[in-house]
Amino acid sequence: MKTLITAFVTITMFAATQAAVAIDINNGKSLQQENCMGCHDDGVYSREDRRVTSSDALRAQVQRCETNLNLQWFPEDVDAVIEYLNTSFYKFQ
């Protein structure tokens, strides 16, 4: 019985941790619209000659913009913007 309870607690804690680190795509959209649209519109993500051509390049670009604009986002904010941009425009695997 003790082993069953321990297993249940472990699984519950794992599930709670996964839920806590889930990426908030709506937050990513809000952050992108509030901070990125001052420099460019959404066309930069879908133009034929876009510079971002991989998920690594997308991460690097979002981090570069966050640093250059001194936004001081939390890592989960950066992840949320990346997820929003990838889901909405880039579609990298």
N, C-alpha and C positions, 0 to 999 in steps of 0.2 A: 504494500500500500504506500509506503514511504517513497519508493521508487516512482510510482505512478504520480504522486503529488509533485515530486521533484521534476519529472518530465513535463507535467502540465504547466508548472510555474516557468520552466525554461522556455517552452513553446509560447506561452503568453507574453513573456518578456521580449522574445524575439519578434513576435508580431507587433508589439507596441513600438519597438525600436524601428522596425521597417515603416510603420505608419508615420512615425515622427520624422523620418528622413525622406518621405515621399516628396517629390518635386511638385511645387505649386505653380502650375502653368499659368494660372490666372494672375498670380503675382508677377511672373515673368513678363506677361503681356503688359501689365500696368507699369512695371519698371521700364520696359522698352519704350512705351508710348510717352512716359514722362521724361525720359532722359535721352533717348536716341533720336527722336524725331526732330530735335532742334538742329541736328547736323545734316540729316538726310531723311527722305521718306522711305516707305516700304519698297520702292522700286529698286533700291540698292541690293536687296536680297534676291530679287528674281531676274535681274538683268542678265543678258546672255554672256557678257564678259565679266561676271562677278569674280572677285578675288578669292572668296572663300569657296574652296572646292572639296573640303573634307571636314569630318567632325572635329578633328584636331585643329584645323585651321579656324573653324568656327569658335572653338573654345579660346584659342589664342587671340582672335579678334575681339571677342566680348571682353576678355580680360584686359586687353590693350586699351579699349575704349573706357572701361571702368577705371583704370589707372590714370589715363590721360585726362579724364573729366573729374578725377578726384572724388568719385562717388562714394567710396568706402562701403561698398556692399559687403554683406556677409557671403561666405562661400555658397550658401544655399540660394542666395539671390542671383549670383552669377549662374548657378546651375539652372535656376528657373528661367532666366532669360535665354540661355542656350536651348533649353527644352522647348520653350515657346517658339523661338526662331526656327529650330529644326523641324518641329511639328507643323508649323504654319507655312514655311517657305522651302527649306533645304531638303528635307526628307532623307538625311543620311541614315545609314543603318547603324 
